Amino acid sequence: TPIYFILSPGANVVADLDKMAAKYEFVPGETYHNVSMGQGQDIVAMSALETANRNGHWVILNNIHLMPKWLVELEKKLDDFIVEGMTHD
C-alpha cells in the first residue's frame, strides 16, 4: 500500500525513513529506492516503481514538485497498479 507524504518546504523525512527501512531490513538501492526527481529521472522513478510494485520494495520520490507535468503519468501508473492488484487477488 503506497504511503504519501506531503511536506512543507524544508521538511526532510528521509533520515527517518532510512532508519525505518533498515529496521525492516530494506536495502538501499536494492529493496529501498530513493529517487531525486529532476530532468530525466522520470524514467528512473518509473523503473523503481515498477520493481517496487512487483516485489514489495519501497520508493521515495524526492523533489517531485520539480516535475508537475509528470504527475499525471505517475497518477495513471499508480491507478494501473491498483487494477493489477485487484486482478491478482
Secondary structure, 3 states (H helix, E strand, C coil): CCCCCCCCCCCCCHHHHHHHHHHCCCCECCCEEEEECCCCHHHHHHHHHHHHHHHCCEEEEECHHHCCCHHHHHHHHHHHHHHHHHHHC
